[in-house]
Amino acid sequence: MLRVKILPDDKTIEVLDGETVFDACCRAGIMIQSACGGVGTCTKCVVRIKEGATAPSPHGVRNLSSTEIEQGYRLSCQLKVRNDLVVEIPPGSRFYGEQILTVGGAAAPETALDPSVRQYYCQLPQPEIHDQASDFDRLARALGAHAPDLVAGLDPLRELADALREKDFRVTATVSGRRLIRAEPGNTRGTAFGVAYDIGTTTVVGYLIDLTTGKELALASRSNPQAAFGHDVLARGDYADKGPQERRELQDLIVGCMQEIAAECCEKARTPIDHVYEVVFGGNTIMTHLVFALNPRHITVSPFTPIWSRAYKVPAHEIGLKLAPGATVYALPSVGGYVGGDITAGMLACDLDRREDLTLFVDVGTNGEILLGNRSRLISCAAPAGPAFEGAKISCGLRAMSGAIDKVSFSESEQDLDLHVIGHHPPRGVCGTGLIDAVATFLKTGMVDPGGRVLEPDEAREKLPEKLAGRVLPSENGSDLLLVPKAKTLERRRDLTLTQRDIRELQLAKGAIRAGVDMALKVWGVDGSQVSNVLIAGGFGNYINPAAAMAIGLFPPDITVDKLEFVGNSAAVGAKLCLVNRGQRARVERLAREVEYIELSGRKDFADVFMTAMLFPGYEGL
Ligand code: FES
């Protein structure tokens, strides 16, 4: 075993010969940024070798300057450990976690309390010579209509005799459906809990719910630790496709994260984790496959078929969750490979199937999921927006974390850009909402034209106020737009700029979502003016500035800004509904079967719609 000391953590980890620093850190819970899934192209994972440096491999220093290489900077995903090292992780490379949306913007619909796990306190007649019924039959008789056709696994049967006799045949039976899962002496009613999860590609949020009252007791969240294997689901799908061991590795990470969240919630609420009887989760289809260690390979290639898309329920211990004996895991159903359980959960949370008015639901993320409909019909599609909204593929892109520029506007008094940065760090990059704001501001001020072209510096000096013109810098590939001069990133100071390529990346991302919306409207046979509400869901969507979204043309112009409504973490709200009410599960399972799915890549008209959708409002060239 080799040893790598991590600074400034001052933590030493044992590493296998040939393991990368990136993998070793992830294994040790030290999260490093990555936007390329560790293939060595994004440079987000840079670390500095303080002791033990050897000659770098060409891949290990790709896109680093000679000064940085001399100072010991390396790409941690390419840095294989061959001897003991001391390595420093610069603040810009560290993944601190991001803004995690833990609330629903829209009120959750009321639902009656009808969980599948229930507890019954019974006083049983004691056996005697004329009543030799078995302990189990005695209990089943007492439960009667509450649990008809009661069955039991071996574990509760093994504890039943002692449980009955410890408190003179006074016992609390915990039943899931018609299955006895626990027998405890005396009256322990009110000790059944469940956890509802929103399992996102980047973040995981869990809510502890009292199954006796339906009350939410605590919540906890984590960044999805699978990010070590790529920020997007496709990269993780590739890793999972390598073999069962890799799938198990990804499963262990996500299940470990769920376990930690459950433990933190229970600690906060002072409830024992061995009384968590049920877990419900909504996740995109690939994440759901990874929770069960199923290979999502065929979702990632045409014709994009999942192994399983129905609701799925298994004993919690089968995936490695350590909760109450007999605890189960229920996964919400998917509509298809790219409209998953998070979206069917959102449908429930927003009552899409019960609305009279035509409603558009959009979850803006790496993959934009779109639903359009009302109580008579619902259609769905998924638009591959790519990772630009998460800061990946953007030259100074960051996820929404401390140090990320998240708001950009034009200050009339200063005649210059006004920037807002998350947290108390100096600016280190720009996140997705900042990117949308920045481009909206560039369009408003004329720094970028409606075709997406950045002005030349000469043009800028002619057309723009002096301070703005000073932000248009010459570069090899068109002009760059300066956000922050001389920001401290690695050892040296670098200008934080958005390049012409970055603007094109944003056009691709917003074009995909807009094209999905346009296609849904087209299939339905309506225009935007006939849509009554636009519900924007998801962790990223919730932070978008609506005016900026309209300014870049994320939605058709006949959808007015007052129709936009942010519904927050609707996936979590839907999962909670399914945890506390069995009828909601039946409803979501029916919805998943009934929603029509449009495969955009299979439509001949999609390419044209997408081309137009990429342009900014006001473009007159087509
Ligand atoms: Fe290392 Fe992208 S270059 S994670």
Boltz pocket constraint, residues with backbone or C-beta under 6 A from the ligand:
constraints:
  - pocket:
      binder: B
      contacts: [[A, 33], [A, 34], [A, 35], [A, 36], [A, 37], [A, 38], [A, 39], [A, 40], [A, 41], [A, 42], [A, 43], [A, 44], [A, 45], [A, 46], [A, 75], [A, 76], [A, 77], [A, 78]]
      max_distance: 6.0
